[in-house]
């Protein structure tokens, strides 16, 4: 192993990941003149947006487009090009992120094809980071601070247990992590499981290639079109008039708008949500309801069992199937972190709540920060930029954090509010509302 505990750090801060959040973090540090190095295991910057073009395994697929408007998805100091459509495709976003890294002068500070093996506290002297390059050579370095910005769609979450008969199913079983393109299933009969963002996208994509596409839905979710009243929904969420509403008023507005825009989901053969809007993640899609209405996608209830080449559903019906694609989400996994970290390993099978002060700071791990470990109802970019600027000010000594016990009280109060609204659902602890959270971050920066 190269390096030792006696070697001084090559930089003050280690940024892990060079996707949208990592690049925002690197830019915020560069603007303040903070010395840093960014470690990225892929051959280029761009995170999930470059994966489909590279044919790599990951949570992205070739039909992937932005669900948020380009005006709010691009960085504030470097807008997306005017010639791009309102919702660019993955390759356009990847090229944009690369051009941002070039414009901001970040590339010389980014080590590509470099995987982080471990991040460990080094007593009072910061953090020891072990990385492995493309040749398999491991390097150990010490940093005063570490920013984890590597995303949270990392490990495929399959149902546990899988449906009865899965082991003897004659067709293909895969997770959306391994799905690339609908043409790979041309002429096949495919069951897509799950009604989240990837589920509806993949079902719509498959419906143009497969002989029959079925969408298996256990629990109803609110399907929100990308636009309401001719305006992108994330632009609505950013509008002053929206943020002047109370939460109850916002909920009533959206529920009424959805009823006008698309009617009831039961009219499409889908289960009605068992919860009010904004009490769980919403599914943003312009396509899925249209594909159902055109007969391209056939709604089905939950899978009861697999048997040979057939899939049985809980309503007693069964269908022949060549493949089942489980779009059942991801587990947040940061295996390089020490056990017991707020988002590290050892949080149990249910993952548990992510306990971070202001959704960023590890209260009991000085010098460890998370940027982008949030799930907003709206575009994430402004929030990530605000997080990154705040962290850069903390790192630079411009902002002082409160004592650990004060941070723990804020975390506890936040998680109590989240549980009251969302229940104890996995991933609820990283849910944020764009307007209120952005105000909170701006107030922290101005403090």
Backbone torsions as a table, in degrees:
resi	resn	phi	psi	omega
1	UNK	NA	133.2	179.4
2	UNK	-79.8	154.7	175.6
3	UNK	82.1	170.0	177.6
4	UNK	-156.6	171.4	-179.7
5	UNK	-67.8	-13.8	-178.3
6	UNK	-91.8	-7.0	-178.8
7	UNK	-83.0	129.2	179.5
8	UNK	-65.4	155.2	-176.9
9	UNK	-65.9	146.6	176.2
10	UNK	-76.7	-20.0	180.0
11	UNK	-155.3	163.3	179.9
12	UNK	-74.1	-38.4	-171.6
13	UNK	-126.0	139.7	170.8
14	UNK	-108.2	120.8	174.6
15	UNK	-100.9	126.2	-178.9
16	UNK	-103.3	113.8	179.3
17	UNK	107.8	137.1	179.1
18	UNK	-125.7	39.7	169.2
19	UNK	-89.7	-157.3	-176.5
20	UNK	-57.2	-44.4	-177.5
21	UNK	-73.3	-41.6	179.7
22	UNK	-64.4	-40.5	178.3
23	UNK	-67.5	-37.9	175.7
24	UNK	-62.5	-40.9	178.7
25	UNK	-65.0	-45.8	179.9
26	UNK	-61.2	-41.9	-179.9
27	UNK	-64.2	-43.7	-179.8
28	UNK	-62.2	-38.7	178.1
29	UNK	-68.6	-42.3	-179.0
30	UNK	-62.8	-41.1	-179.9
31	UNK	-59.6	-36.2	-179.1
32	UNK	-89.9	1.4	177.9
33	UNK	75.5	21.2	179.0
34	UNK	-82.6	132.4	-179.9
35	UNK	-74.9	131.4	-177.5
36	UNK	-151.6	163.6	167.7
37	UNK	-132.8	141.4	179.9
38	UNK	-112.9	126.4	-178.4
39	UNK	-106.5	126.9	-177.2
40	UNK	-134.3	124.6	-175.7
41	UNK	-76.8	-18.9	-178.6
42	UNK	-82.9	168.4	-179.6
43	UNK	-74.4	-9.0	-178.8
44	UNK	-155.2	169.6	177.2
45	UNK	-78.4	166.9	174.7
46	UNK	121.8	-12.6	175.8
47	UNK	59.2	-139.2	-174.9
48	UNK	-64.2	-21.6	-174.5
49	UNK	-71.9	-22.9	179.6
50	UNK	-93.1	-11.5	-174.3
51	UNK	-63.6	-44.8	-178.0
52	UNK	-60.5	-40.5	179.9
53	UNK	-67.5	-27.8	179.9
54	UNK	-89.3	-6.0	-178.9
55	UNK	69.1	25.0	-177.3
56	UNK	-90.0	153.5	174.4
57	UNK	-67.5	135.8	179.2
58	UNK	171.6	179.8	-176.5
59	UNK	-77.8	3.8	179.3
60	UNK	-106.4	159.1	-177.1
61	UNK	-142.3	167.0	-168.4
62	UNK	-69.0	-21.0	178.6
63	UNK	-90.2	4.5	-173.9
64	UNK	-66.5	130.4	172.3
65	UNK	-128.2	163.4	172.6
66	UNK	-62.6	142.6	169.1
67	UNK	-97.3	-9.3	179.7
68	UNK	-111.7	151.3	-176.3
69	UNK	-65.8	145.8	-176.0
70	UNK	-62.6	-28.2	-178.6
71	UNK	-61.5	-34.2	-178.4
72	UNK	-100.3	-11.6	-179.2
73	UNK	-90.1	-28.6	175.2
74	UNK	-73.1	156.6	176.9
75	UNK	-67.3	147.4	-174.9
76	UNK	-60.7	-38.7	-177.8
77	UNK	-86.1	-4.3	-174.3
78	UNK	-148.5	76.6	-175.1
79	UNK	-61.5	155.0	173.4
80	UNK	-66.1	148.3	-176.5
81	UNK	-58.9	146.3	-178.9
82	UNK	-61.3	-31.0	-174.5
83	UNK	-74.6	-12.1	177.7
84	UNK	-74.2	149.7	175.9
85	UNK	-68.8	172.6	-178.7
86	UNK	-61.3	-36.2	179.9
87	UNK	-122.4	84.9	-175.6
88	UNK	-65.6	157.6	176.7
89	UNK	-82.8	169.2	-172.7
90	UNK	-55.8	-41.0	-176.6
91	UNK	-66.9	-33.9	176.3
92	UNK	-67.2	-40.5	179.2
93	UNK	-66.5	-41.5	178.9
94	UNK	-61.4	-44.0	179.0
95	UNK	-65.0	-38.9	177.9
96	UNK	-62.7	-44.8	179.6
97	UNK	-63.5	-38.8	176.5
98	UNK	-63.4	-43.1	-179.0
99	UNK	-67.8	-32.5	175.9
100	UNK	-64.3	-45.0	179.8
101	UNK	-60.5	-38.8	177.9
102	UNK	-67.7	-47.0	-179.1
103	UNK	-59.8	-39.8	-177.4
104	UNK	-82.8	-3.5	179.1
105	UNK	69.9	32.4	-174.4
106	UNK	-90.0	-23.2	-170.9
107	UNK	-57.3	-38.5	179.2
108	UNK	-64.1	-17.6	-178.3
109	UNK	-99.8	2.6	-177.9
110	UNK	-105.8	124.8	176.0
111	UNK	-98.9	106.0	-178.9
112	UNK	-82.0	164.3	-178.0
113	UNK	52.5	36.7	-178.0
114	UNK	-125.7	110.3	-177.0
115	UNK	-94.5	135.9	175.9
116	UNK	-81.9	122.1	-178.3
117	UNK	-90.1	-44.5	-179.6
118	UNK	-154.7	150.3	174.8
119	UNK	-130.4	117.4	-175.5
120	UNK	-132.4	142.5	175.6
121	UNK	-65.8	137.7	-179.9
122	UNK	-111.2	60.1	-179.0
123	UNK	62.3	-131.8	178.5
124	UNK	-90.2	5.4	-173.3
125	UNK	-102.6	22.5	175.7
126	UNK	98.1	-135.7	-170.5
127	UNK	-133.2	138.5	174.8
128	UNK	-101.1	123.4	-178.5
129	UNK	-114.7	125.1	174.9
130	UNK	-106.4	126.1	179.4
131	UNK	-125.1	160.1	-179.5
132	UNK	-128.4	126.5	-178.4
133	UNK	-88.1	-177.2	-175.4
134	UNK	-63.8	-22.0	179.2
135	UNK	-86.9	-3.4	-178.0
136	UNK	87.9	6.5	179.8
137	UNK	-81.6	126.8	179.6
138	UNK	-94.8	139.9	179.8
139	UNK	-127.9	135.1	178.6
140	UNK	-110.3	127.2	179.5
141	UNK	-135.9	155.7	177.7
142	UNK	-110.9	136.6	178.7
143	UNK	-128.9	149.6	176.2
144	UNK	-72.7	-34.4	-175.8
145	UNK	-139.7	152.5	177.1
146	UNK	-131.4	130.8	174.9
147	UNK	-112.7	117.0	177.4
148	UNK	-90.7	115.0	-177.5
149	UNK	-136.0	39.4	-172.2
150	UNK	-98.2	9.9	176.6
151	UNK	83.2	165.5	-177.2
152	UNK	-122.5	3.1	173.2
153	UNK	-93.7	72.2	-168.6
154	UNK	-110.3	-42.0	-177.5
155	UNK	-116.5	128.9	179.8
156	UNK	-62.9	133.2	177.2
157	UNK	-107.9	103.1	174.6
158	UNK	-91.1	154.6	176.4
159	UNK	-57.8	139.6	178.6
160	UNK	-128.4	106.1	5.6
161	UNK	-83.9	164.1	171.4
162	UNK	-67.9	159.4	179.8
163	UNK	-55.0	147.8	176.8
164	UNK	-53.0	134.8	178.3
165	UNK	89.4	2.1	-177.7
166	UNK	-60.8	-37.2	-175.8
167	UNK	-66.7	-22.5	-179.1
168	UNK	-111.0	10.9	178.9
169	UNK	-63.1	131.4	-174.7
170	UNK	-76.6	-18.6	-178.3
171	UNK	-93.0	-160.1	-178.6
172	UNK	-100.2	134.2	173.5
173	UNK	-115.3	125.6	178.6
174	UNK	-145.2	162.0	174.8
175	UNK	-96.7	156.5	179.0
176	UNK	-57.3	-23.8	175.9
177	UNK	-55.9	-28.6	-176.6
178	UNK	-103.7	6.9	179.8
179	UNK	-89.0	132.6	178.9
180	UNK	-115.7	-54.9	-170.5
181	UNK	-150.2	142.0	-179.4
182	UNK	-62.2	-27.4	-179.5
183	UNK	-65.1	-20.3	176.4
184	UNK	-65.6	-15.7	-176.6
185	UNK	-118.5	25.0	-177.9
186	UNK	-56.6	129.5	177.6
187	UNK	77.7	0.6	-178.5
188	UNK	-93.8	167.1	174.4
189	UNK	-106.5	119.4	-169.6
190	UNK	-126.8	136.1	173.3
191	UNK	-106.9	123.8	175.4
192	UNK	-102.4	128.5	-176.7
193	UNK	-108.6	119.1	176.6
194	UNK	117.9	143.4	-174.6
195	UNK	-118.1	20.1	174.4
196	UNK	-77.7	-169.4	-174.9
197	UNK	-59.0	-46.6	-178.9
198	UNK	-69.7	-35.7	-179.7
199	UNK	-60.5	-48.2	-177.7
200	UNK	-73.1	-35.2	177.0
201	UNK	-63.5	-46.5	-177.3
202	UNK	-68.3	-39.7	177.4
203	UNK	-61.7	-43.7	178.9
204	UNK	-64.0	-40.8	179.0
205	UNK	-64.8	-46.3	179.8
206	UNK	-60.9	-35.2	-173.6
207	UNK	-62.8	-15.0	178.5
208	UNK	-92.9	-2.6	-177.5
209	UNK	-130.5	-40.7	-174.9
210	UNK	-73.3	156.3	175.8
211	UNK	-70.0	-34.0	178.8
212	UNK	-152.6	130.4	-180.0
213	UNK	-120.4	122.5	178.7
214	UNK	-115.6	140.1	179.4
215	UNK	-113.6	108.2	-177.7
216	UNK	-90.0	119.9	-173.9
217	UNK	-124.8	120.0	178.2
218	UNK	-85.9	-42.5	-175.6
219	UNK	-131.3	133.3	-179.3
220	UNK	-69.8	138.5	174.1
221	UNK	-123.2	154.5	178.0
222	UNK	-73.7	121.4	176.9
223	UNK	-95.7	119.6	-176.6
224	UNK	-114.6	125.8	176.6
225	UNK	-67.0	159.6	-179.9
226	UNK	-65.0	-24.4	179.7
227	UNK	-130.8	143.1	170.5
228	UNK	-127.8	132.0	-178.8
229	UNK	55.3	35.8	176.2
230	UNK	76.6	8.4	-178.1
231	UNK	-123.6	135.6	177.6
232	UNK	-56.8	136.8	-173.0
233	UNK	-63.7	-30.5	178.5
234	UNK	-76.2	-25.6	171.9
235	UNK	-69.7	-35.0	173.7
236	UNK	-62.4	-45.5	-178.9
237	UNK	-63.1	-20.6	-179.4
238	UNK	-93.6	-9.8	-174.4
239	UNK	-74.0	142.7	179.3
240	UNK	-57.6	-40.9	-177.1
241	UNK	-63.7	-33.5	178.0
242	UNK	-67.9	-44.6	-175.7
243	UNK	-75.5	-10.8	173.0
244	UNK	-82.2	-14.5	178.2
245	UNK	-74.7	152.7	168.9
246	UNK	-73.6	164.3	179.1
247	UNK	-60.3	-41.1	179.6
248	UNK	-62.3	-39.2	178.6
249	UNK	-67.9	-40.0	177.1
250	UNK	-60.8	-44.2	-179.1
251	UNK	-62.8	-45.1	179.3
252	UNK	-62.5	-42.5	-179.5
253	UNK	-59.0	-48.2	-176.5
254	UNK	-68.3	-42.6	-179.7
255	UNK	-61.5	-40.8	178.9
256	UNK	-70.0	-40.0	179.3
257	UNK	-64.2	-38.9	179.2
258	UNK	-66.9	-38.1	178.9
259	UNK	-62.5	-38.9	178.4
260	UNK	-71.6	-43.0	-172.5
261	UNK	-72.4	-36.3	-172.6
262	UNK	-139.2	-3.1	-177.8
263	UNK	74.3	-158.6	-179.0
264	UNK	-89.6	143.5	-179.5
265	UNK	-65.7	-27.2	178.1
266	UNK	-65.0	-21.2	176.2
267	UNK	-67.2	-18.8	180.0
268	UNK	-100.5	3.2	-177.4
269	UNK	84.7	11.8	178.7
270	UNK	-100.2	151.3	177.3
271	UNK	-69.1	141.3	174.6
272	UNK	-69.7	141.3	176.2
273	UNK	-58.5	143.1	179.1
274	UNK	-94.9	19.2	-176.2
275	UNK	-148.8	155.0	176.5
276	UNK	-67.7	159.0	176.3
277	UNK	-61.9	145.8	-177.3
278	UNK	72.7	13.1	171.8
279	UNK	-104.0	4.0	175.1
280	UNK	-161.4	167.7	177.9
281	UNK	-60.3	140.1	175.9
282	UNK	-95.3	159.8	177.5
283	UNK	-108.1	118.4	-178.6
284	UNK	-96.8	120.5	-179.2
285	UNK	-161.2	132.7	171.4
286	UNK	-91.5	-16.8	-167.0
287	UNK	-99.2	-39.8	-163.8
288	UNK	-61.2	-41.7	-178.4
289	UNK	-68.1	-36.3	176.3
290	UNK	-65.2	-41.8	179.7
291	UNK	-65.2	-34.6	176.2
292	UNK	-67.0	-45.2	-179.3
293	UNK	-63.6	-29.8	179.5
294	UNK	-88.6	1.7	176.7
295	UNK	82.6	4.5	-179.5
296	UNK	-75.3	-29.8	178.6
297	UNK	-123.8	131.8	-178.0
298	UNK	-107.6	114.6	178.6
299	UNK	-67.6	140.7	177.6
300	UNK	-139.2	153.9	175.2
301	UNK	-76.1	-169.5	-178.3
302	UNK	-62.5	154.2	176.7
303	UNK	-76.0	131.6	175.9
304	UNK	-91.8	-40.4	-177.6
305	UNK	-167.2	159.4	171.1
306	UNK	-112.4	140.5	-177.2
307	UNK	-146.2	102.8	-179.8
308	UNK	64.0	-112.3	179.2
309	UNK	-106.8	18.7	-177.8
310	UNK	-121.8	153.0	174.4
311	UNK	-119.1	123.9	177.3
312	UNK	-99.8	141.4	-177.9
313	UNK	-112.2	164.8	-174.1
314	UNK	-69.6	-11.0	176.8
315	UNK	-90.0	5.8	177.8
316	UNK	92.3	-8.7	178.1
317	UNK	-83.9	162.5	175.6
318	UNK	-144.1	155.8	-178.4
319	UNK	-138.8	146.6	168.8
320	UNK	-72.0	141.8	-177.7
321	UNK	-147.4	142.3	176.5
322	UNK	-98.5	-19.6	-177.8
323	UNK	-155.9	150.5	172.6
324	UNK	-127.1	123.2	179.0
325	UNK	-108.4	113.3	179.4
326	UNK	-86.8	109.8	175.2
327	UNK	-102.5	66.1	-169.1
328	UNK	-110.5	23.4	170.2
329	UNK	88.1	-168.6	-173.2
330	UNK	-137.9	157.6	172.4
331	UNK	-102.0	138.1	172.7
332	UNK	-72.0	123.7	-176.7
333	UNK	-141.4	123.2	175.2
334	UNK	-127.2	73.6	-171.2
335	UNK	-63.9	-16.5	-179.8
336	UNK	-79.5	-12.5	-178.5
337	UNK	-83.7	157.9	176.4
338	UNK	-65.5	149.2	174.4
339	UNK	-58.7	140.2	178.6
340	UNK	92.9	-4.6	175.5
341	UNK	-67.9	156.3	-177.1
342	UNK	-53.1	-33.5	179.0
343	UNK	-126.8	19.6	-176.8
344	UNK	-92.5	-171.7	179.5
345	UNK	-68.7	162.8	175.7
346	UNK	88.2	16.0	179.4
347	UNK	-91.7	6.2	176.4
348	UNK	94.2	167.3	-174.9
349	UNK	-61.7	-34.5	179.8
350	UNK	-84.5	5.9	179.0
351	UNK	72.5	-42.1	178.5
352	UNK	77.3	172.2	-178.4
353	UNK	-73.1	145.9	172.5
354	UNK	-86.4	116.7	-173.0
355	UNK	-104.4	95.6	-178.7
356	UNK	-132.7	134.3	175.9
357	UNK	-67.0	124.8	-176.5
358	UNK	53.3	28.1	179.4
359	UNK	64.8	19.9	-174.2
360	UNK	-133.6	-45.9	-165.5
361	UNK	-101.0	132.2	172.9
362	UNK	-80.7	107.5	-169.7
363	UNK	-59.4	-37.4	-175.6
364	UNK	-104.4	13.6	179.6
365	UNK	-130.4	78.8	-176.0
366	UNK	-53.9	130.2	177.6
367	UNK	90.1	7.6	178.8
368	UNK	-113.9	124.4	-176.7
369	UNK	-131.9	154.1	178.1
370	UNK	-124.7	126.4	177.0
371	UNK	-117.9	126.7	179.0
372	UNK	90.8	5.1	179.0
373	UNK	-88.2	60.3	-177.5
374	UNK	-141.8	160.3	178.0
375	UNK	-132.5	92.7	-176.9
376	UNK	-85.8	157.7	167.2
377	UNK	-90.4	84.1	-173.7
378	UNK	139.2	-172.3	-177.5
379	UNK	-70.0	142.2	-175.7
380	UNK	-90.4	-18.9	-166.2
381	UNK	-62.6	-47.3	-179.0
382	UNK	-61.2	-36.2	179.5
383	UNK	-68.3	-43.5	179.2
384	UNK	-62.8	-42.6	178.5
385	UNK	-62.5	-40.6	179.2
386	UNK	-67.2	-41.3	175.2
387	UNK	-58.7	-47.0	-176.5
388	UNK	-63.1	-42.2	179.2
389	UNK	-64.6	-39.1	178.4
390	UNK	-64.5	-46.4	179.2
391	UNK	-61.4	-41.3	179.8
392	UNK	-61.0	-37.6	178.3
393	UNK	-69.4	-37.2	176.5
394	UNK	-63.7	-48.4	-178.8
395	UNK	-60.3	-38.1	-176.7
396	UNK	-79.0	-3.4	179.9
397	UNK	81.2	11.1	-178.3
398	UNK	-82.6	-23.9	-178.6
399	UNK	-129.9	135.7	178.4
400	UNK	-104.8	134.9	176.6
401	UNK	-80.2	151.2	175.8
402	UNK	-71.3	169.8	176.9
403	UNK	-59.5	158.1	-175.7
404	UNK	-58.4	-37.7	-178.2
405	UNK	-67.4	-34.2	176.5
406	UNK	-67.6	-41.4	178.5
407	UNK	-64.1	-39.8	179.4
408	UNK	-64.7	-35.0	177.5
409	UNK	-65.1	-40.9	178.0
410	UNK	-64.1	-42.0	179.2
411	UNK	-61.1	-45.9	-178.8
412	UNK	-62.9	-42.7	179.8
413	UNK	-65.0	-40.9	179.7
414	UNK	-64.3	-46.1	-178.8
415	UNK	-65.2	-31.6	176.5
416	UNK	-65.2	-42.7	178.2
417	UNK	-65.1	-40.9	179.8
418	UNK	-63.2	-43.5	-178.9
419	UNK	-65.0	-37.1	178.9
420	UNK	-63.2	-35.5	-176.7
421	UNK	-88.0	-43.1	-172.5
422	UNK	-106.4	-13.8	-172.7
423	UNK	80.1	-170.3	-178.1
424	UNK	-92.2	50.3	179.6
425	UNK	-85.4	146.2	179.9
426	UNK	-64.4	132.6	179.9
427	UNK	90.1	-8.7	-179.0
428	UNK	-62.2	-30.2	-175.1
429	UNK	-68.0	-9.4	177.3
430	UNK	-109.2	8.6	176.8
431	UNK	-73.9	136.6	175.0
432	UNK	-140.0	153.1	171.8
433	UNK	-96.0	131.8	-169.9
434	UNK	-57.4	-57.0	-174.4
435	UNK	-59.8	-57.0	-179.0
436	UNK	-60.1	-40.3	-177.6
437	UNK	-70.4	-37.2	177.9
438	UNK	-64.7	-40.5	176.7
439	UNK	-62.3	-42.1	179.4
440	UNK	-59.4	-46.3	-179.6
441	UNK	-65.7	-37.9	179.5
442	UNK	-68.0	-36.6	176.3
443	UNK	-65.6	-37.5	177.7
444	UNK	-64.8	-38.6	179.2
445	UNK	-68.1	-32.6	-176.9
446	UNK	-84.5	-10.8	-175.7
447	UNK	-66.0	NA	NA
